[in-house]
């Protein structure tokens, strides 16, 4: 399970299959050095997304796969 405090770098290192979900919602800079240290909560805020819904979507995907 991930949380809003999980960094994008941690998420992608342990679950690279999540990248398409992030790309689909507009997070196209996943490889940027600054994005690697950004938390999902911070990234959601920058992109105008609900962090709780993003985390819920990712956790549901991970549970199903």
Predicted model as a PDB file, atoms N, CA, C, CB and O in Angstrom, pLDDT in the B-factor column:
MODEL        1                                                                  
ATOM      1  N   UNK A   1       0.834  -1.181   0.000  1.00 89.00           N  
ATOM      2  CA  UNK A   1       0.000   0.000   0.000  1.00 89.00           C  
ATOM      3  C   UNK A   1       0.879   1.246   0.000  1.00 89.00           C  
ATOM      4  CB  UNK A   1      -0.949  -0.003   1.211  1.00 89.00           C  
ATOM      5  O   UNK A   1       1.909   1.312   0.672  1.00 89.00           O  
ATOM      6  N   UNK A   2       0.444   2.210  -0.763  1.00 94.00           N  
ATOM      7  CA  UNK A   2       1.158   3.474  -0.819  1.00 94.00           C  
ATOM      8  C   UNK A   2       0.318   4.547  -0.143  1.00 94.00           C  
ATOM      9  CB  UNK A   2       1.486   3.867  -2.282  1.00 94.00           C  
ATOM     10  O   UNK A   2      -0.864   4.346   0.139  1.00 94.00           O  
ATOM     11  N   UNK A   3       0.952   5.698   0.114  1.00 96.00           N  
ATOM     12  CA  UNK A   3       0.252   6.813   0.742  1.00 96.00           C  
ATOM     13  C   UNK A   3       0.605   8.106   0.014  1.00 96.00           C  
ATOM     14  CB  UNK A   3       0.608   6.915   2.249  1.00 96.00           C  
ATOM     15  O   UNK A   3       1.399   8.108  -0.927  1.00 96.00           O  
ATOM     16  N   UNK A   4       0.005   9.202   0.463  1.00 96.00           N  
ATOM     17  CA  UNK A   4       0.316  10.509  -0.134  1.00 96.00           C  
ATOM     18  C   UNK A   4       1.760  10.902   0.127  1.00 96.00           C  
ATOM     19  CB  UNK A   4      -0.623  11.589   0.414  1.00 96.00           C  
ATOM     20  O   UNK A   4       2.302  11.765  -0.563  1.00 96.00           O  
ATOM     21  N   UNK A   5       2.393  10.274   1.123  1.00 96.00           N  
ATOM     22  CA  UNK A   5       3.778  10.589   1.464  1.00 96.00           C  
ATOM     23  C   UNK A   5       4.792   9.749   0.692  1.00 96.00           C  
ATOM     24  CB  UNK A   5       3.990  10.398   2.938  1.00 96.00           C  
ATOM     25  O   UNK A   5       5.997   9.965   0.816  1.00 96.00           O  
ATOM     26  N   UNK A   6       4.318   8.802  -0.095  1.00 95.00           N  
ATOM     27  CA  UNK A   6       5.201   7.989  -0.937  1.00 95.00           C  
ATOM     28  C   UNK A   6       5.740   8.875  -2.049  1.00 95.00           C  
ATOM     29  CB  UNK A   6       4.450   6.739  -1.526  1.00 95.00           C  
ATOM     30  O   UNK A   6       4.979   9.584  -2.707  1.00 95.00           O  
ATOM     31  N   UNK A   7       7.053   8.835  -2.260  1.00 93.00           N  
ATOM     32  CA  UNK A   7       7.609   9.640  -3.353  1.00 93.00           C  
ATOM     33  C   UNK A   7       7.384   8.927  -4.686  1.00 93.00           C  
ATOM     34  CB  UNK A   7       9.125   9.907  -3.127  1.00 93.00           C  
ATOM     35  O   UNK A   7       7.218   7.709  -4.743  1.00 93.00           O  
ATOM     36  N   UNK A   8       7.383   9.708  -5.733  1.00 92.00           N  
ATOM     37  CA  UNK A   8       7.228   9.138  -7.075  1.00 92.00           C  
ATOM     38  C   UNK A   8       8.385   8.187  -7.359  1.00 92.00           C  
ATOM     39  CB  UNK A   8       7.164  10.258  -8.154  1.00 92.00           C  
ATOM     40  O   UNK A   8       8.196   7.137  -7.974  1.00 92.00           O  
ATOM     41  N   UNK A   9       9.574   8.554  -6.914  1.00 91.00           N  
ATOM     42  CA  UNK A   9      10.732   7.691  -7.107  1.00 91.00           C  
ATOM     43  C   UNK A   9      10.568   6.344  -6.435  1.00 91.00           C  
ATOM     44  CB  UNK A   9      11.968   8.365  -6.590  1.00 91.00           C  
ATOM     45  O   UNK A   9      10.862   5.310  -7.034  1.00 91.00           O  
ATOM     46  N   UNK A  10      10.097   6.346  -5.182  1.00 93.00           N  
ATOM     47  CA  UNK A  10       9.860   5.089  -4.450  1.00 93.00           C  
ATOM     48  C   UNK A  10       8.786   4.259  -5.141  1.00 93.00           C  
ATOM     49  CB  UNK A  10       9.446   5.378  -2.988  1.00 93.00           C  
ATOM     50  O   UNK A  10       8.931   3.048  -5.310  1.00 93.00           O  
ATOM     51  N   UNK A  11       7.712   4.924  -5.535  1.00 93.00           N  
ATOM     52  CA  UNK A  11       6.600   4.227  -6.177  1.00 93.00           C  
ATOM     53  C   UNK A  11       7.058   3.536  -7.456  1.00 93.00           C  
ATOM     54  CB  UNK A  11       5.460   5.204  -6.485  1.00 93.00           C  
ATOM     55  O   UNK A  11       6.770   2.358  -7.669  1.00 93.00           O  
ATOM     56  N   UNK A  12       7.767   4.267  -8.301  1.00 91.00           N  
ATOM     57  CA  UNK A  12       8.182   3.701  -9.585  1.00 91.00           C  
ATOM     58  C   UNK A  12       9.288   2.663  -9.436  1.00 91.00           C  
ATOM     59  CB  UNK A  12       8.645   4.804 -10.510  1.00 91.00           C  
ATOM     60  O   UNK A  12       9.391   1.744 -10.249  1.00 91.00           O  
ATOM     61  N   UNK A  13      10.114   2.801  -8.406  1.00 91.00           N  
ATOM     62  CA  UNK A  13      11.172   1.808  -8.178  1.00 91.00           C  
ATOM     63  C   UNK A  13      10.586   0.459  -7.771  1.00 91.00           C  
ATOM     64  CB  UNK A  13      12.145   2.302  -7.098  1.00 91.00           C  
ATOM     65  O   UNK A  13      11.096  -0.595  -8.153  1.00 91.00           O  
ATOM     66  N   UNK A  14       9.511   0.508  -6.994  1.00 93.00           N  
ATOM     67  CA  UNK A  14       8.920  -0.746  -6.513  1.00 93.00           C  
ATOM     68  C   UNK A  14       7.747  -1.221  -7.365  1.00 93.00           C  
ATOM     69  CB  UNK A  14       8.463  -0.578  -5.084  1.00 93.00           C  
ATOM     70  O   UNK A  14       7.409  -2.405  -7.360  1.00 93.00           O  
ATOM     71  N   UNK A  15       7.127  -0.293  -8.098  1.00 93.00           N  
ATOM     72  CA  UNK A  15       5.941  -0.627  -8.900  1.00 93.00           C  
ATOM     73  C   UNK A  15       5.973   0.100 -10.248  1.00 93.00           C  
ATOM     74  CB  UNK A  15       4.648  -0.264  -8.130  1.00 93.00           C  
ATOM     75  O   UNK A  15       5.130   0.964 -10.490  1.00 93.00           O  
ATOM     76  N   UNK A  16       6.909  -0.223 -11.115  1.00 92.00           N  
ATOM     77  CA  UNK A  16       7.017   0.506 -12.393  1.00 92.00           C  
ATOM     78  C   UNK A  16       5.769   0.400 -13.264  1.00 92.00           C  
ATOM     79  CB  UNK A  16       8.203  -0.007 -13.172  1.00 92.00           C  
ATOM     80  O   UNK A  16       5.562   1.231 -14.149  1.00 92.00           O  
ATOM     81  N   UNK A  17       4.941  -0.607 -13.026  1.00 94.00           N  
ATOM     82  CA  UNK A  17       3.731  -0.781 -13.822  1.00 94.00           C  
ATOM     83  C   UNK A  17       2.697   0.315 -13.555  1.00 94.00           C  
ATOM     84  CB  UNK A  17       3.121  -2.139 -13.540  1.00 94.00           C  
ATOM     85  O   UNK A  17       1.682   0.383 -14.248  1.00 94.00           O  
ATOM     86  N   UNK A  18       2.941   1.168 -12.567  1.00 93.00           N  
ATOM     87  CA  UNK A  18       2.034   2.266 -12.234  1.00 93.00           C  
ATOM     88  C   UNK A  18       2.272   3.482 -13.142  1.00 93.00           C  
ATOM     89  CB  UNK A  18       2.206   2.667 -10.758  1.00 93.00           C  
ATOM     90  O   UNK A  18       1.416   4.363 -13.220  1.00 93.00           O  
ATOM     91  N   UNK A  19       3.396   3.541 -13.814  1.00 91.00           N  
ATOM     92  CA  UNK A  19       3.741   4.695 -14.658  1.00 91.00           C  
ATOM     93  C   UNK A  19       2.621   5.091 -15.626  1.00 91.00           C  
ATOM     94  CB  UNK A  19       4.999   4.392 -15.446  1.00 91.00           C  
ATOM     95  O   UNK A  19       2.334   6.282 -15.744  1.00 91.00           O  
ATOM     96  N   UNK A  20       1.977   4.151 -16.323  1.00 92.00           N  
ATOM     97  CA  UNK A  20       0.898   4.554 -17.236  1.00 92.00           C  
ATOM     98  C   UNK A  20      -0.259   5.272 -16.542  1.00 92.00           C  
ATOM     99  CB  UNK A  20       0.366   3.343 -17.951  1.00 92.00           C  
ATOM    100  O   UNK A  20      -0.886   6.150 -17.134  1.00 92.00           O  
ATOM    101  N   UNK A  21      -0.544   4.909 -15.306  1.00 90.00           N  
ATOM    102  CA  UNK A  21      -1.612   5.590 -14.563  1.00 90.00           C  
ATOM    103  C   UNK A  21      -1.232   7.050 -14.353  1.00 90.00           C  
ATOM    104  CB  UNK A  21      -1.876   4.893 -13.193  1.00 90.00           C  
ATOM    105  O   UNK A  21      -2.049   7.947 -14.561  1.00 90.00           O  
ATOM    106  N   UNK A  22       0.003   7.281 -13.944  1.00 89.00           N  
ATOM    107  CA  UNK A  22       0.459   8.647 -13.707  1.00 89.00           C  
ATOM    108  C   UNK A  22       0.510   9.455 -15.010  1.00 89.00           C  
ATOM    109  CB  UNK A  22       1.840   8.634 -13.041  1.00 89.00           C  
ATOM    110  O   UNK A  22       0.143  10.629 -15.036  1.00 89.00           O  
ATOM    111  N   UNK A  23       0.962   8.823 -16.071  1.00 89.00           N  
ATOM    112  CA  UNK A  23       1.022   9.502 -17.368  1.00 89.00           C  
ATOM    113  C   UNK A  23      -0.386   9.856 -17.853  1.00 89.00           C  
ATOM    114  CB  UNK A  23       1.743   8.616 -18.412  1.00 89.00           C  
ATOM    115  O   UNK A  23      -0.603  10.932 -18.409  1.00 89.00           O  
ATOM    116  N   UNK A  24      -1.322   8.961 -17.644  1.00 88.00           N  
ATOM    117  CA  UNK A  24      -2.705   9.137 -18.088  1.00 88.00           C  
ATOM    118  C   UNK A  24      -3.370  10.354 -17.430  1.00 88.00           C  
ATOM    119  CB  UNK A  24      -3.513   7.876 -17.783  1.00 88.00           C  
ATOM    120  O   UNK A  24      -4.235  10.991 -18.031  1.00 88.00           O  
ATOM    121  N   UNK A  25      -2.965  10.671 -16.200  1.00 84.00           N  
ATOM    122  CA  UNK A  25      -3.575  11.806 -15.511  1.00 84.00           C  
ATOM    123  C   UNK A  25      -2.761  13.088 -15.650  1.00 84.00           C  
ATOM    124  CB  UNK A  25      -3.754  11.481 -14.051  1.00 84.00           C  
ATOM    125  O   UNK A  25      -3.057  14.087 -14.994  1.00 84.00           O  
ATOM    126  N   UNK A  26      -1.736  13.063 -16.502  1.00 83.00           N  
ATOM    127  CA  UNK A  26      -0.992  14.276 -16.813  1.00 83.00           C  
ATOM    128  C   UNK A  26       0.363  14.427 -16.163  1.00 83.00           C  
ATOM    129  CB  UNK A  26      -1.789  15.410 -16.448  1.00 83.00           C  
ATOM    130  O   UNK A  26       1.000  15.469 -16.318  1.00 83.00           O  
ATOM    131  N   UNK A  27       0.822  13.428 -15.446  1.00 81.00           N  
ATOM    132  CA  UNK A  27       2.152  13.497 -14.832  1.00 81.00           C  
ATOM    133  C   UNK A  27       3.178  12.947 -15.816  1.00 81.00           C  
ATOM    134  CB  UNK A  27       2.195  12.703 -13.483  1.00 81.00           C  
ATOM    135  O   UNK A  27       3.599  11.793 -15.724  1.00 81.00           O  
ATOM    136  N   UNK A  28       3.565  13.791 -16.748  1.00 76.00           N  
ATOM    137  CA  UNK A  28       4.450  13.363 -17.828  1.00 76.00           C  
ATOM    138  C   UNK A  28       5.934  13.499 -17.500  1.00 76.00           C  
ATOM    139  CB  UNK A  28       4.146  14.148 -19.059  1.00 76.00           C  
ATOM    140  O   UNK A  28       6.774  13.078 -18.294  1.00 76.00           O  
ATOM    141  N   UNK A  29       6.270  14.071 -16.362  1.00 76.00           N  
ATOM    142  CA  UNK A  29       7.685  14.299 -16.047  1.00 76.00           C  
ATOM    143  C   UNK A  29       8.197  13.308 -15.007  1.00 76.00           C  
ATOM    144  CB  UNK A  29       7.891  15.729 -15.545  1.00 76.00           C  
ATOM    145  O   UNK A  29       8.950  13.681 -14.107  1.00 76.00           O  
ATOM    146  N   UNK A  30       7.796  12.063 -15.128  1.00 75.00           N  
ATOM    147  CA  UNK A  30       8.158  11.052 -14.142  1.00 75.00           C  
ATOM    148  C   UNK A  30       9.660  10.832 -14.016  1.00 75.00           C  
ATOM    149  CB  UNK A  30       7.500   9.760 -14.488  1.00 75.00           C  
ATOM    150  O   UNK A  30      10.143  10.453 -12.949  1.00 75.00           O  
ATOM    151  N   UNK A  31      10.396  11.063 -15.084  1.00 75.00           N  
ATOM    152  CA  UNK A  31      11.836  10.852 -15.056  1.00 75.00           C  
ATOM    153  C   UNK A  31      12.624  12.054 -14.591  1.00 75.00           C  
ATOM    154  CB  UNK A  31      12.305  10.460 -16.396  1.00 75.00           C  
ATOM    155  O   UNK A  31      13.839  11.959 -14.418  1.00 75.00           O  
ATOM    156  N   UNK A  32      11.966  13.186 -14.383  1.00 78.00           N  
ATOM    157  CA  UNK A  32      12.657  14.396 -13.941  1.00 78.00           C  
ATOM    158  C   UNK A  32      13.263  14.178 -12.559  1.00 78.00           C  
ATOM    159  CB  UNK A  32      11.691  15.601 -13.922  1.00 78.00           C  
ATOM    160  O   UNK A  32      12.627  13.570 -11.697  1.00 78.00           O  
ATOM    161  N   UNK A  33      14.470  14.658 -12.337  1.00 79.00           N  
ATOM    162  CA  UNK A  33      15.087  14.478 -11.010  1.00 79.00           C  
ATOM    163  C   UNK A  33      14.231  15.038  -9.876  1.00 79.00           C  
ATOM    164  CB  UNK A  33      16.452  15.144 -10.980  1.00 79.00           C  
ATOM    165  O   UNK A  33      14.138  14.418  -8.816  1.00 79.00           O  
ATOM    166  N   UNK A  34      13.613  16.184 -10.077  1.00 77.00           N  
ATOM    167  CA  UNK A  34      12.806  16.765  -9.003  1.00 77.00           C  
ATOM    168  C   UNK A  34      11.552  15.933  -8.752  1.00 77.00           C  
ATOM    169  CB  UNK A  34      12.421  18.212  -9.343  1.00 77.00           C  
ATOM    170  O   UNK A  34      11.101  15.833  -7.611  1.00 77.00           O  
ATOM    171  N   UNK A  35      10.984  15.339  -9.790  1.00 78.00           N  
ATOM    172  CA  UNK A  35       9.783  14.527  -9.631  1.00 78.00           C  
ATOM    173  C   UNK A  35      10.080  13.271  -8.819  1.00 78.00           C  
ATOM    174  CB  UNK A  35       9.207  14.149 -10.999  1.00 78.00           C  
ATOM    175  O   UNK A  35       9.205  12.775  -8.109  1.00 78.00           O  
ATOM    176  N   UNK A  36      11.279  12.762  -8.912  1.00 83.00           N  
ATOM    177  CA  UNK A  36      11.627  11.549  -8.188  1.00 83.00           C  
ATOM    178  C   UNK A  36      11.529  11.729  -6.677  1.00 83.00           C  
ATOM    179  CB  UNK A  36      13.022  11.109  -8.562  1.00 83.00           C  
ATOM    180  O   UNK A  36      11.219  10.778  -5.959  1.00 83.00           O  
ATOM    181  N   UNK A  37      11.792  12.946  -6.185  1.00 87.00           N  
ATOM    182  CA  UNK A  37      11.756  13.215  -4.751  1.00 87.00           C  
ATOM    183  C   UNK A  37      10.418  13.802  -4.300  1.00 87.00           C  
ATOM    184  CB  UNK A  37      12.879  14.158  -4.378  1.00 87.00           C  
ATOM    185  O   UNK A  37      10.200  14.010  -3.106  1.00 87.00           O  
ATOM    186  N   UNK A  38       9.532  14.066  -5.246  1.00 90.00           N  
ATOM    187  CA  UNK A  38       8.235  14.648  -4.929  1.00 90.00           C  
ATOM    188  C   UNK A  38       7.282  13.564  -4.428  1.00 90.00           C  
ATOM    189  CB  UNK A  38       7.642  15.363  -6.163  1.00 90.00           C  
ATOM    190  O   UNK A  38       7.266  12.456  -4.966  1.00 90.00           O  
ATOM    191  N   UNK A  39       6.494  13.874  -3.410  1.00 93.00           N  
ATOM    192  CA  UNK A  39       5.517  12.900  -2.920  1.00 93.00           C  
ATOM    193  C   UNK A  39       4.301  12.908  -3.838  1.00 93.00           C  
ATOM    194  CB  UNK A  39       5.099  13.214  -1.451  1.00 93.00           C  
ATOM    195  O   UNK A  39       4.090  13.847  -4.606  1.00 93.00           O  
ATOM    196  N   UNK A  40       3.513  11.851  -3.748  1.00 92.00           N  
ATOM    197  CA  UNK A  40       2.277  11.794  -4.533  1.00 92.00           C  
ATOM    198  C   UNK A  40       1.347  12.935  -4.138  1.00 92.00           C  
ATOM    199  CB  UNK A  40       1.569  10.435  -4.341  1.00 92.00           C  
ATOM    200  O   UNK A  40       0.657  13.501  -4.987  1.00 92.00           O  
ATOM    201  N   UNK A  41       1.328  13.266  -2.869  1.00 94.00           N  
ATOM    202  CA  UNK A  41       0.498  14.373  -2.409  1.00 94.00           C  
ATOM    203  C   UNK A  41       0.922  15.695  -3.024  1.00 94.00           C  
ATOM    204  CB  UNK A  41       0.548  14.471  -0.903  1.00 94.00           C  
ATOM    205  O   UNK A  41       0.079  16.485  -3.450  1.00 94.00           O  
ATOM    206  N   UNK A  42       2.229  15.939  -3.072  1.00 92.00           N  
ATOM    207  CA  UNK A  42       2.748  17.171  -3.676  1.00 92.00           C  
ATOM    208  C   UNK A  42       2.471  17.201  -5.169  1.00 92.00           C  
ATOM    209  CB  UNK A  42       4.252  17.305  -3.420  1.00 92.00           C  
ATOM    210  O   UNK A  42       2.059  18.229  -5.706  1.00 92.00           O  
ATOM    211  N   UNK A  43       2.693  16.091  -5.832  1.00 89.00           N  
ATOM    212  CA  UNK A  43       2.469  16.017  -7.279  1.00 89.00           C  
ATOM    213  C   UNK A  43       0.999  16.225  -7.610  1.00 89.00           C  
ATOM    214  CB  UNK A  43       2.948  14.667  -7.831  1.00 89.00           C  
ATOM    215  O   UNK A  43       0.669  16.906  -8.582  1.00 89.00           O  
ATOM    216  N   UNK A  44       0.118  15.644  -6.812  1.00 91.00           N  
ATOM    217  CA  UNK A  44      -1.313  15.817  -7.042  1.00 91.00           C  
ATOM    218  C   UNK A  44      -1.696  17.287  -6.905  1.00 91.00           C  
ATOM    219  CB  UNK A  44      -2.129  14.955  -6.059  1.00 91.00           C  
ATOM    220  O   UNK A  44      -2.472  17.807  -7.706  1.00 91.00           O  
ATOM    221  N   UNK A  45      -1.156  17.948  -5.897  1.00 91.00           N  
ATOM    222  CA  UNK A  45      -1.458  19.363  -5.682  1.00 91.00           C  
ATOM    223  C   UNK A  45      -1.001  20.205  -6.872  1.00 91.00           C  
ATOM    224  CB  UNK A  45      -0.790  19.863  -4.391  1.00 91.00           C  
ATOM    225  O   UNK A  45      -1.746  21.064  -7.343  1.00 91.00           O  
ATOM    226  N   UNK A  46       0.208  19.967  -7.357  1.00 87.00           N  
ATOM    227  CA  UNK A  46       0.750  20.713  -8.493  1.00 87.00           C  
ATOM    228  C   UNK A  46      -0.101  20.515  -9.739  1.00 87.00           C  
ATOM    229  CB  UNK A  46       2.192  20.286  -8.772  1.00 87.00           C  
ATOM    230  O   UNK A  46      -0.268  21.436 -10.540  1.00 87.00           O  
ATOM    231  N   UNK A  47      -0.639  19.310  -9.898  1.00 87.00           N  
ATOM    232  CA  UNK A  47      -1.431  18.985 -11.090  1.00 87.00           C  
ATOM    233  C   UNK A  47      -2.933  19.203 -10.889  1.00 87.00           C  
ATOM    234  CB  UNK A  47      -1.181  17.546 -11.490  1.00 87.00           C  
ATOM    235  O   UNK A  47      -3.733  18.872 -11.765  1.00 87.00           O  
ATOM    236  N   UNK A  48      -3.315  19.759  -9.736  1.00 91.00           N  
ATOM    237  CA  UNK A  48      -4.720  20.048  -9.485  1.00 91.00           C  
ATOM    238  C   UNK A  48      -5.583  18.819  -9.311  1.00 91.00           C  
ATOM    239  CB  UNK A  48      -5.261  20.862 -10.588  1.00 91.00           C  
ATOM    240  O   UNK A  48      -6.758  18.818  -9.679  1.00 91.00           O  
ATOM    241  N   UNK A  49      -4.998  17.764  -8.748  1.00 91.00           N  
ATOM    242  CA  UNK A  49      -5.711  16.497  -8.559  1.00 91.00           C  
ATOM    243  C   UNK A  49      -5.994  16.256  -7.078  1.00 91.00           C  
ATOM    244  CB  UNK A  49      -4.897  15.324  -9.144  1.00 91.00           C  
ATOM    245  O   UNK A  49      -5.320  16.814  -6.212  1.00 91.00           O  
ATOM    246  N   UNK A  50      -6.974  15.439  -6.800  1.00 95.00           N  
ATOM    247  CA  UNK A  50      -7.282  15.027  -5.440  1.00 95.00           C  
ATOM    248  C   UNK A  50      -6.313  13.908  -5.055  1.00 95.00           C  
ATOM    249  CB  UNK A  50      -8.777  14.562  -5.310  1.00 95.00           C  
ATOM    250  O   UNK A  50      -6.374  12.808  -5.606  1.00 95.00           O  
ATOM    251  N   UNK A  51      -5.429  14.193  -4.114  1.00 94.00           N  
ATOM    252  CA  UNK A  51      -4.397  13.222  -3.725  1.00 94.00           C  
ATOM    253  C   UNK A  51      -4.997  11.941  -3.169  1.00 94.00           C  
ATOM    254  CB  UNK A  51      -3.463  13.834  -2.694  1.00 94.00           C  
ATOM    255  O   UNK A  51      -4.479  10.853  -3.421  1.00 94.00           O  
ATOM    256  N   UNK A  52      -6.084  12.059  -2.415  1.00 96.00           N  
ATOM    257  CA  UNK A  52      -6.702  10.864  -1.836  1.00 96.00           C  
ATOM    258  C   UNK A  52      -7.249   9.946  -2.927  1.00 96.00           C  
ATOM    259  CB  UNK A  52      -7.827  11.258  -0.865  1.00 96.00           C  
ATOM    260  O   UNK A  52      -7.107   8.726  -2.848  1.00 96.00           O  
ATOM    261  N   UNK A  53      -7.875  10.537  -3.944  1.00 94.00           N  
ATOM    262  CA  UNK A  53      -8.393   9.725  -5.048  1.00 94.00           C  
ATOM    263  C   UNK A  53      -7.259   9.086  -5.848  1.00 94.00           C  
ATOM    264  CB  UNK A  53      -9.268  10.580  -5.972  1.00 94.00           C  
ATOM    265  O   UNK A  53      -7.374   7.944  -6.291  1.00 94.00           O  
ATOM    266  N   UNK A  54      -6.171   9.822  -6.030  1.00 93.00           N  
ATOM    267  CA  UNK A  54      -5.022   9.282  -6.753  1.00 93.00           C  
ATOM    268  C   UNK A  54      -4.445   8.077  -6.011  1.00 93.00           C  
ATOM    269  CB  UNK A  54      -3.940  10.366  -6.939  1.00 93.00           C  
ATOM    270  O   UNK A  54      -4.189   7.036  -6.616  1.00 93.00           O  
ATOM    271  N   UNK A  55      -4.243   8.219  -4.717  1.00 96.00           N  
ATOM    272  CA  UNK A  55      -3.698   7.124  -3.911  1.00 96.00           C  
ATOM    273  C   UNK A  55      -4.657   5.929  -3.920  1.00 96.00           C  
ATOM    274  CB  UNK A  55      -3.437   7.595  -2.457  1.00 96.00           C  
ATOM    275  O   UNK A  55      -4.229   4.779  -4.015  1.00 96.00           O  
ATOM    276  N   UNK A  56      -5.946   6.213  -3.821  1.00 95.00           N  
ATOM    277  CA  UNK A  56      -6.947   5.146  -3.862  1.00 95.00           C  
ATOM    278  C   UNK A  56      -6.895   4.396  -5.190  1.00 95.00           C  
ATOM    279  CB  UNK A  56      -8.351   5.720  -3.636  1.00 95.00           C  
ATOM    280  O   UNK A  56      -6.964   3.167  -5.218  1.00 95.00           O  
ATOM    281  N   UNK A  57      -6.774   5.136  -6.286  1.00 94.00           N  
ATOM    282  CA  UNK A  57      -6.712   4.516  -7.616  1.00 94.00           C  
ATOM    283  C   UNK A  57      -5.467   3.645  -7.757  1.00 94.00           C  
ATOM    284  CB  UNK A  57      -6.726   5.595  -8.712  1.00 94.00           C  
ATOM    285  O   UNK A  57      -5.542   2.527  -8.267  1.00 94.00           O  
ATOM    286  N   UNK A  58      -4.335   4.152  -7.310  1.00 95.00           N  
ATOM    287  CA  UNK A  58      -3.085   3.397  -7.424  1.00 95.00           C  
ATOM    288  C   UNK A  58      -3.141   2.148  -6.539  1.00 95.00           C  
ATOM    289  CB  UNK A  58      -1.872   4.285  -7.031  1.00 95.00           C  
ATOM    290  O   UNK A  58      -2.749   1.066  -6.976  1.00 95.00           O  
ATOM    291  N   UNK A  59      -3.624   2.288  -5.304  1.00 97.00           N  
ATOM    292  CA  UNK A  59      -3.725   1.130  -4.413  1.00 97.00           C  
ATOM    293  C   UNK A  59      -4.681   0.081  -4.950  1.00 97.00           C  
ATOM    294  CB  UNK A  59      -4.171   1.567  -3.033  1.00 97.00           C  
ATOM    295  O   UNK A  59      -4.431  -1.115  -4.806  1.00 97.00           O  
ATOM    296  N   UNK A  60      -5.770   0.510  -5.565  1.00 97.00           N  
ATOM    297  CA  UNK A  60      -6.717  -0.449  -6.165  1.00 97.00           C  
ATOM    298  C   UNK A  60      -6.051  -1.188  -7.320  1.00 97.00           C  
ATOM    299  CB  UNK A  60      -8.000   0.276  -6.661  1.00 97.00           C  
ATOM    300  O   UNK A  60      -6.230  -2.396  -7.469  1.00 97.00           O  
ATOM    301  N   UNK A  61      -5.283  -0.468  -8.136  1.00 95.00           N  
ATOM    302  CA  UNK A  61      -4.560  -1.093  -9.237  1.00 95.00           C  
ATOM    303  C   UNK A  61      -3.551  -2.120  -8.703  1.00 95.00           C  
ATOM    304  CB  UNK A  61      -3.841  -0.021 -10.085  1.00 95.00           C  
ATOM    305  O   UNK A  61      -3.472  -3.243  -9.201  1.00 95.00           O  
ATOM    306  N   UNK A  62      -2.794  -1.721  -7.697  1.00 95.00           N  
ATOM    307  CA  UNK A  62      -1.784  -2.624  -7.134  1.00 95.00           C  
ATOM    308  C   UNK A  62      -2.429  -3.857  -6.505  1.00 95.00           C  
ATOM    309  CB  UNK A  62      -0.935  -1.888  -6.090  1.00 95.00           C  
ATOM    310  O   UNK A  62      -1.891  -4.958  -6.623  1.00 95.00           O  
ATOM    311  N   UNK A  63      -3.564  -3.692  -5.844  1.00 96.00           N  
ATOM    312  CA  UNK A  63      -4.253  -4.827  -5.223  1.00 96.00           C  
ATOM    313  C   UNK A  63      -4.773  -5.798  -6.262  1.00 96.00           C  
ATOM    314  CB  UNK A  63      -5.401  -4.342  -4.354  1.00 96.00           C  
ATOM    315  O   UNK A  63      -4.807  -7.008  -6.036  1.00 96.00           O  
ATOM    316  N   UNK A  64      -5.185  -5.255  -7.417  1.00 95.00           N  
ATOM    317  CA  UNK A  64      -5.733  -6.098  -8.478  1.00 95.00           C  
ATOM    318  C   UNK A  64      -4.644  -6.805  -9.282  1.00 95.00           C  
ATOM    319  CB  UNK A  64      -6.592  -5.265  -9.407  1.00 95.00           C  
ATOM    320  O   UNK A  64      -4.906  -7.801  -9.956  1.00 95.00           O  
ATOM    321  N   UNK A  65      -3.445  -6.291  -9.206  1.00 88.00           N  
ATOM    322  CA  UNK A  65      -2.349  -6.862  -9.984  1.00 88.00           C  
ATOM    323  C   UNK A  65      -1.323  -7.447  -9.042  1.00 88.00           C  
ATOM    324  CB  UNK A  65      -1.704  -5.804 -10.903  1.00 88.00           C  
ATOM    325  O   UNK A  65      -0.310  -7.984  -9.490  1.00 88.00           O  
TER     326      UNK A  65                                                      
ENDMDL                                                                          
END                                                                             
